[in-house]
């Protein structure tokens, strides 16, 4: 008797190894077929960055090959998953459709629609968590509420992860990464062709893979698509070689934008070409390589960054309204200036403040921005240019290769002081930040080549003589003046 066929629906888990939902399907039956649905509701959204389309397309191309090597097929469709998945499951004769859960409001509603459609057609649905080390429901405060402050969340998160690692009692079998499934059983080619005959298949032989993305910054982007590249980047980051990008030098290296001090894995975690369990396991394996308290602390800081990612994910899960507006209600009444000319100058890297413009040029050209610079440019937009943080949030999502609703929204609300943060007002001085984290002007000169001739002191301060500018714009604003104006406006809503 032929084994029962299951269908596995990929979304933010574009890998075979350590994929909890796929592993559950493969444990139940070797007859598993994969599917990814290119949803026009997502692809046509103005927030869909060309860089993310590139990363997705290349990762799908590799994933399809991995499915073939495992013995089965990844089907790539284009359309509404609630309409296409029941049709595909019926054509394949799949009794069960499995996937991994999502925290985003759009994804959760989509999944409810898909589940209803499949169940109405007599199919079973299996869904569980994969994209987080700790499921959102697993951690609550002593009062039984979701966490709203990172510090207590981090301590609770760390205890949970360490206990699950030690005992293997997590709901999904501990935190050890799982191997990829092998020896899967595909449908007979004729059966498969018949099942797909009337479905909108996507041709993987397009010039740019599955998607025409128009992204030209692939060589500049530190994030590399595909499961294989993610594993290679993780291994290189955690191998203990302090002469290169290294986990052991993550602190303070992560704050220096002119150096390659971060892992470059943000897009891999966003798209799931790497699992958080793989990231955690690699960090633990690197611990014996640490030769000092500083290096051990670097590992902890990276672990804290993994926890920040999950803090924002659980926040969006419990407070989906964050996707639309501020967590702190008084910010709904903030009297923004919203000067469209200033905003456009900020977006295009033409504010006249070198550290700001270098960061925005990096984003525009590479699809990625160093995290320290994300904080600096966000503070500048909100608290110097006095533009609504949601303008910046949308601008980032429209260009970031690692654009993730929870992380991007959480970061912007942190910078705007409108989010879950016990210190509600924080203002960065861009010149001070540049002097501290780019003291030689290395980063600024990399992304603003027209200013390479300018003295470092002037690059840091932004006080560049008119003749030295050579076409580079004068500063839009004076930081001290705008800081005072912002504080005065903030006073009107503080009460």
Secondary structure, DSSP 8 states (H G I E B T S, - for coil): -----EEEE-SS---STT-HHHHHHHHH-S-EEEEEEE-HHHHTSTT--HHHHHHHHHHHHHHHHHHHHHTS-EEEEES-HHHHHHHHHHHHT-SEEEEE---SHHHHHHHHHHHHHHHHTT-EEEEE--S-SS-GGG---TTS----SHHHHHHHHHHHHHHHHHH--STTS-SS------S-----HHHHHHHHTTS-B--TTBTTBTS------TTT-S---SHHHHHHHHHHHTS--TTSS-GGGHHHHTT-TTS--S-S-HHHHHHTSS-HHHHHHHHHHHGGG--SHHHHHHHHHHHHHHHHHHHHHHHHHH-GGGGTS-SSGGGGG------HHHHHHHHHT-SS-HHHHHHHHHHHHHS---HHHHHHHHHIIIIIS---HHHHHHHHHTT-TT--HHHHHHHHHHHHT-SS-SS------HHHHHHHH-TT-HHHHHH-GGGTTS-HHHHHH----HHHHTT----SS-HHHHHHHHHHHHHHHH-
